[in-house]
Amino acid sequence: MHMTHETNTNRAWTVRAAAARARTDARRALSAVARALWWWLDVRTDDPVRQTRLRGLLLVVPPMLLGGVWIIWRSQSLAGAIILLAIALCALAARRGSSLGALAMTLIIAAGMGVGFDPATYVGPPVVIHALFLFPIALAALTLPPSASLLAAAATIAALALRASMAGASASDVLEFGKLGMVNLVEMALPLMGLSGLFGRVLRAKEQALRGQAAANAELQTLNAELEQRVRAATDDLRRTQAIQQAEWASVAHDINNAMAAAQAVVDDVLLDMAMLGVGDEKRTLIERRVVASFRVIGNLIDDMNTVTLLDHARLALEIRAVDAAAVARNVVEQIEAQAQQYGCEVSLSAGDDLPPVAADAWRIERALANLVGNAVKYTRQARRRDRRVDVALSARRDGVVITIADTGLGMDATALALVGQPFTRLASARGTKGMGIGVYLSRGIIEQQGGTLSYASAGPGCGTTVTVWLPGHHPGKEH
């Protein structure tokens, strides 16, 4: 029982292996046939019309040769064997792109008609025109220029007439066959010639379209190459310009820092001399506080200019972390408090409960908000003193935090709203206030680079302005 089961299993595996080998052999055979066919139809010519015609001829040759071999084997005809060999040689010439090879093949096939047909079957009376007589004409019409069909018809009739004459047919019968046969074959050839001409025109039109497309593609590639070269050159020039600008600004910032260090040393000496001269501590502390505040303003300005340069060159590095937006806002309000008191402006801060942490660079976002709140305080100067007010409010919205900064200051019209935030641009309403026109541009760049948004709204001049900042919420794992 065990041996029987094992034997059946072995037979099953043998059958499966044989089937797998058969499938593999079939795939290999098909692949070989496909490669051979591709090689056979690889006509070597750049003329697409000639290439298409000759490929059609080469498709007909293999079955024609196989049929001829079978006929020769049955008839044992030496002349037929010579004709088949000549056809094969002409086919090789046609594969090389020679139209003369195709023409010679057509004429040889026409001559083969005389060898293959018994004159008694077509020489009259009555004259019989066999359908196979049309084969050389159809072959010439489809694979050669249309006029070759007439030559094929004449060669076919000539070969058949010669064979009939050699077989002993009377001259009158041969002449009658020649006239009727030529008329009939030409009548049948004319529609084929028309179709051949139409086919050629279609192929020629397609060729011209392809050539035009190729020329257009070549021109487009040339233009693309020129454009890429210009873009590379412009990019290189821009990078060189940016490098020069950054180097120049770094040099200017370095000189300013050196001058500030020297000025700080002078201030320290002056404060020491004042102490030795008996100037009171309160007065010296007030002077020192003012000097330090002035230096801080200059330092912040240098940092702002450096940040603007980095924004312009898309090189501003950020350290995105989870940030408490309410704590940042409180720090900003505390920093602005002295400036607000100077302008007689009241600054309020309100924050909603359970504000989510935002994804931001804490120091950069603090600088941006300080610019925005500072501007709001600065532009309340034209309001009545009791109406000078800036309200900073934070609330959770859209998977983030919204910060609104509403002031009772100058307000803006539609033209001013369209211009606000452009670098080194100061609006007409800003006359009489200090600044370089980079604060809003700097703030917008910092906020947008961190994935946030900044927008301005105003009901018009004298109606105050509301700045709305949205910062995205923090998601663990996305720090960079």
C-alpha positions in Angstrom: 0.0 0.0 0.0 2.8 2.4 0.9 4.8 1.5 -2.2 1.7 2.2 -4.4 1.2 5.6 -2.8 4.9 6.4 -3.3 4.7 5.3 -7.0 1.7 7.4 -7.7 3.4 10.4 -6.1 6.5 9.9 -8.2 4.4 9.7 -11.3 2.6 12.9 -10.4 5.9 14.7 -10.0 7.2 13.2 -13.2 4.1 14.5 -15.1 4.4 17.9 -13.5 8.1 18.2 -14.4 7.4 17.1 -17.9 4.6 19.7 -18.2 6.9 22.4 -16.8 9.7 21.5 -19.3 7.1 21.6 -22.1 6.0 25.0 -21.1 9.6 26.2 -20.8 10.4 24.7 -24.3 7.3 26.4 -25.8 8.2 29.8 -24.3 11.8 29.4 -25.7 10.5 28.4 -29.1 8.1 31.3 -29.2 10.8 33.7 -28.1 13.1 32.3 -30.8 10.4 32.7 -33.4 9.7 36.3 -32.3 13.5 37.1 -32.5 13.7 35.5 -35.9 10.6 37.4 -37.1 12.0 40.7 -35.7 15.3 40.1 -37.5 13.6 39.2 -40.7 11.4 42.3 -40.7 14.3 44.6 -39.7 14.5 46.5 -43.1 17.5 48.7 -43.2 16.3 52.0 -44.7 15.5 55.4 -43.3 12.5 55.9 -45.7 9.4 54.9 -43.7 7.3 54.4 -46.8 9.8 52.0 -48.4 10.3 50.3 -45.0 6.6 49.7 -44.6 6.2 48.4 -48.2 9.2 46.1 -47.9 8.1 44.7 -44.6 4.8 43.7 -46.2 6.7 41.9 -48.9 8.9 40.1 -46.4 5.8 38.9 -44.5 4.5 37.2 -47.7 7.8 35.5 -48.6 8.0 32.7 -45.9 4.6 31.2 -46.6 5.2 31.6 -50.4 8.5 29.7 -50.1 7.0 27.0 -48.0 4.2 26.5 -50.6 6.8 26.5 -53.4 8.9 23.9 -51.6 5.8 21.6 -51.4 5.0 22.1 -55.1 8.6 21.4 -56.1 8.7 18.3 -54.0 5.6 17.0 -55.7 6.6 18.0 -59.2 10.4 17.4 -59.0 10.9 20.6 -61.1 14.4 22.0 -61.3 13.2 25.2 -62.8 10.9 25.7 -59.9 13.8 25.1 -57.4 15.9 27.8 -59.3 13.0 30.3 -59.1 12.6 29.7 -55.3 16.3 30.2 -54.8 16.2 33.4 -56.8 13.1 34.6 -54.7 15.0 34.0 -51.5 18.0 35.9 -52.7 15.8 38.8 -53.7 14.1 38.8 -50.3 17.5 39.2 -48.6 18.2 42.2 -50.9 14.8 43.6 -50.0 15.6 43.2 -46.3 18.6 45.5 -46.9 16.2 48.2 -48.1 16.6 47.6 -51.8 13.5 48.3 -53.9 15.3 46.7 -56.9 15.3 43.4 -54.9 11.6 43.7 -54.5 11.1 44.5 -58.2 13.3 41.6 -59.2 11.3 39.3 -56.9 8.1 40.4 -58.5 9.4 39.8 -62.0 10.8 36.3 -61.0 7.3 35.4 -59.5 5.8 36.6 -62.8 8.2 34.3 -64.7 7.3 31.5 -62.3 3.7 31.8 -63.5 4.9 30.6 -67.0 6.7 27.6 -65.4 3.9 26.6 -63.1 0.9 26.7 -65.4 0.1 24.3 -68.3 -0.6 26.4 -71.4 -3.6 24.3 -72.2 -5.3 25.7 -69.1 -5.2 29.3 -70.3 -4.6 29.6 -74.0 -7.8 29.4 -76.0 -10.0 29.1 -77.4 -11.4 30.2 -75.1 -8.8 32.3 -73.2 -8.8 31.8 -69.4 -7.4 34.4 -67.0 -6.7 32.6 -63.7 -7.0 34.4 -60.4 -3.3 33.5 -59.6 -2.2 35.6 -62.6 -3.1 38.6 -60.4 -0.7 37.7 -57.6 2.5 39.4 -59.1 0.4 42.5 -59.9 -1.1 42.7 -56.4 2.4 42.1 -54.9 3.9 44.9 -56.9 1.0 47.2 -56.1 1.4 46.7 -52.4 5.2 46.6 -52.1 6.4 48.9 -54.9 5.4 52.2 -56.5 2.0 52.0 -58.3 3.6 52.0 -61.8 5.4 48.7 -61.0 2.0 47.0 -61.3 1.9 47.5 -65.0 5.4 46.1 -65.4 4.4 43.1 -63.3 1.3 42.6 -65.5 3.4 42.8 -68.7 6.0 40.4 -67.3 3.3 37.9 -66.3 1.6 37.9 -69.7 5.0 37.7 -71.4 6.1 34.7 -69.4 2.8 32.9 -70.0 2.9 33.6 -73.7 6.5 32.5 -74.0 5.6 29.2 -72.2 2.6 28.7 -74.5 4.7 29.4 -77.6 7.4 26.9 -76.5 4.6 24.3 -75.9 3.6 24.5 -79.5 0.6 26.8 -79.4 -0.2 28.7 -82.6 1.0 32.3 -83.0 -2.6 33.5 -83.4 -3.7 31.9 -80.1 -0.7 33.2 -78.2 -1.3 36.7 -79.6 -5.0 36.6 -78.7 -4.1 35.4 -75.2 -1.6 38.2 -74.9 -4.1 40.9 -75.9 -7.0 39.7 -73.7 -4.7 38.8 -70.8 -3.0 42.2 -70.8 -6.4 44.0 -70.9 -7.9 41.9 -68.1 -4.8 42.2 -65.9 -4.5 46.0 -66.4 -8.3 46.4 -65.6 -7.7 44.5 -62.3 -4.4 46.3 -61.6 -5.9 49.8 -61.9 -7.9 49.7 -58.6 -4.9 48.2 -56.9 -2.7 51.0 -58.3 -5.2 53.5 -56.9 -5.1 51.9 -53.4 -1.3 51.7 -53.6 -1.0 55.4 -54.4 -3.4 56.3 -51.6 -1.5 54.1 -49.2 1.8 55.8 -50.2 0.3 59.3 -49.7 -0.9 58.3 -46.3 2.4 56.9 -45.3 4.2 60.0 -46.8 1.9 62.3 -44.8 2.6 60.4 -41.7 6.3 60.5 -42.4 6.2 64.3 -42.9 4.2 64.6 -39.6 6.8 62.5 -37.8 9.7 64.5 -39.3 8.0 67.7 -38.3 7.4 66.4 -34.8 11.0 65.2 -34.6 12.2 68.7 -35.8 10.0 70.4 -33.2 11.2 68.0 -30.5 14.8 68.7 -31.5 14.1 72.5 -31.4 12.4 72.1 -28.1 15.3 70.2 -26.7 17.7 72.9 -27.9 15.5 75.6 -26.3 15.3 73.6 -23.1 19.1 73.2 -23.0 19.5 77.0 -23.6 17.0 77.7 -20.9 18.6 75.4 -18.5 22.0 77.0 -19.2 20.5 80.5 -18.7 18.8 79.3 -15.4 22.1 77.8 -14.2 24.0 81.0 -15.1 21.3 83.2 -13.4 21.3 80.9 -10.3 25.1 81.1 -10.1 24.9 84.9 -10.4 22.2 85.0 -7.7 24.2 82.8 -5.4 27.3 85.0 -5.9 25.3 88.1 -5.2 23.7 86.6 -2.1 27.1 85.5 -0.8 28.5 89.0 -1.4 25.5 90.6 0.3 25.7 88.2 3.2 29.4 88.8 3.6 28.9 92.6 3.4 26.2 92.5 6.0 28.3 90.3 8.3 31.1 92.8 7.9 28.8 95.7 8.8 27.3 93.9 11.8 30.8 93.1 13.0 31.9 96.8 12.7 28.7 97.8 14.6 29.3 95.3 17.4 32.9 96.5 17.7 31.7 100.1 17.9 29.1 99.1 20.5 31.7 97.3 22.6 33.9 100.4 22.5 30.9 102.6 23.4 30.1 100.3 26.3 33.6 100.6 27.6 33.4 104.4 27.4 30.1 104.3 29.2 31.6 102.2 32.0 34.5 104.6 32.3 32.0 107.5 32.5 29.9 105.8 35.1 33.0 105.1 37.2 34.1 108.7 36.9 30.7 109.8 38.0 30.9 107.6 41.0 34.3 109.1 41.9 32.8 112.6 41.5 30.0 111.7 44.0 27.1 111.4 41.6 24.3 109.6 43.4 23.6 105.9 42.8 20.0 106.5 41.6 21.1 108.9 38.8 23.9 106.6 37.7 21.5 103.6 37.7 19.0 105.5 35.5 21.7 106.5 33.1 23.0 103.0 32.9 19.5 101.6 32.3 18.9 104.0 29.5 22.3 103.2 27.8 21.7 99.5 28.2 18.2 99.9 26.7 19.6 101.8 23.7 22.3 99.2 23.2 19.6 96.5 23.3 17.6 98.3 20.6 20.7 98.5 18.4 21.4 94.8 19.0 17.9 93.9 18.1 18.1 95.9 15.0 21.3 94.2 13.9 19.7 90.8 14.6 16.6 91.8 12.6 18.7 92.8 9.6 20.6 89.6 9.8 17.3 87.6 10.0 15.9 89.5 7.0 19.1 88.6 5.0 18.7 84.9 6.0 15.0 85.0 5.0 15.8 86.6 1.6 18.4 83.8 1.0 16.1 81.0 2.4 18.8 80.2 5.0 17.0 81.0 8.2 17.6 78.0 10.6 14.8 77.2 13.0 14.7 75.0 16.1 11.1 73.9 16.2 9.9 72.7 19.5 6.8 72.5 21.6 6.2 76.2 22.8 3.8 77.7 25.3 2.3 80.5 23.2 0.8 82.2 26.2 4.2 82.4 28.0 5.8 83.9 24.9 3.0 86.5 24.7 3.5 87.4 28.3 7.2 87.9 27.8 6.5 90.1 24.8 4.0 92.3 26.7 6.5 92.7 29.5 9.1 93.8 27.1 6.8 96.3 25.5 5.5 97.7 28.8 8.0 100.5 29.0 7.4 101.6 25.4 3.7 101.5 26.0 4.0 103.7 29.1 6.1 106.2 27.1 3.2 106.4 24.6 0.5 106.4 27.2 -0.9 103.2 25.8 -2.5 100.4 27.8 -1.6 96.9 26.8 -3.8 93.9 27.9 -3.3 90.2 27.5 -5.9 87.5 27.7 -5.4 83.8 27.0 -8.0 81.0 26.8 -7.8 77.9 28.9 -6.1 74.7 27.8 -4.2 76.3 24.9 -2.3 73.5 23.0 1.4 73.9 22.6 2.5 75.3 19.2 5.3 74.0 17.0 7.7 77.0 16.8 11.1 78.4 17.4 10.5 80.1 20.7 13.1 82.9 20.3 12.2 83.7 16.7 8.4 83.7 17.3 9.0 86.0 20.3 10.9 88.5 18.1 8.1 88.3 15.5 5.4 89.0 18.1 7.5 91.8 19.7 7.6 93.5 16.3 3.9 93.2 15.8 2.9 94.4 19.3 5.5 97.1 19.3 4.1 98.4 16.0 0.6 98.3 17.4 1.7 100.4 20.4 3.7 102.8 18.3 0.8 103.6 15.9 -1.7 104.4 18.7 0.0 107.8 19.1 -2.6 109.7 17.1 -5.5 108.4 19.1 -6.8 110.4 22.1 -4.7 109.5 25.1 -7.5 107.8 27.0 -8.3 105.7 23.9 -4.8 104.4 23.3 -5.1 100.7 23.8 -3.7 97.4 22.5 -5.4 94.1 23.2 -3.5 90.8 22.8 -5.7 87.7 22.9 -4.9 84.0 22.4 -7.4 81.2 21.6 -7.3 77.7 20.3 -8.4 77.2 16.7 -7.8 74.9 13.8 -5.4 72.6 15.5 -3.3 75.5 16.7 -3.4 78.8 18.4 -4.7 82.1 17.1 -3.1 85.3 18.4 -4.9 88.6 17.7 -3.3 92.0 18.3 -6.0 94.7 18.1 -5.1 98.4 18.4 -7.0 101.7 18.4 -4.4 103.4 16.3 -4.2 104.9 12.8 -5.9 102.1 10.8 -5.3 101.5 7.1 -7.1 101.7 3.8 -7.2 99.0 1.2 -4.1 100.4 -0.6 -2.1 100.3 2.6 -3.3 96.8 3.5 -2.0 95.6 0.1 1.5 97.1 0.8 1.9 96.2 4.4 4.7 93.7 4.9 6.8 94.5 1.9 10.5 94.9 2.9 11.8 98.5 3.5 8.4 99.9 2.8 6.9 102.5 5.1 3.3 103.7 4.6 2.3 107.3 4.5 0.5 106.9 7.9 3.9 105.9 9.4 5.4 109.4 9.1 6.7 110.7 12.4 7.5 107.3 13.8 10.9 105.6 13.9 11.7 102.4 11.9 13.2 101.0 8.7 10.1 99.2 7.4 11.3 95.7 8.0 9.3 94.7 11.1 6.2 93.3 9.5 8.2 91.7 6.6 10.5 90.0 9.2 7.5 88.8 11.3 5.6 87.4 8.3 8.7 85.6 7.1 9.4 84.0 10.5 5.7 83.0 11.0 5.2 81.6 7.6 8.5 79.7 7.6 7.2 77.9 10.7 4.0 76.9 9.0 1.8 79.8 10.4 -0.1 82.6 8.8 -0.2 86.4 9.3 -3.0 88.7 8.2 -4.0 92.4 8.6 -7.5 93.8 8.8 -8.7 97.4 9.3 -12.1 99.2 8.8 -10.2 102.2 7.4 -8.1 105.2 8.6 -8.7 106.1 12.2 -10.4 102.8 13.0 -7.5 100.8 14.3 -5.9 97.6 13.0 -6.2 94.0 13.9 -3.3 91.6 13.3 -4.2 87.9 13.3 -1.4 85.3 13.7 -2.1 81.5 13.5 0.6 79.0 14.7 0.2 75.3 14.1 -0.1 72.9 17.0 2.8 70.8 18.1 2.8 67.1 17.2 5.4 65.0 19.0 8.1 63.5 16.7 8.0 66.4 14.2 10.7 68.6 15.9 13.6 69.6 13.7 
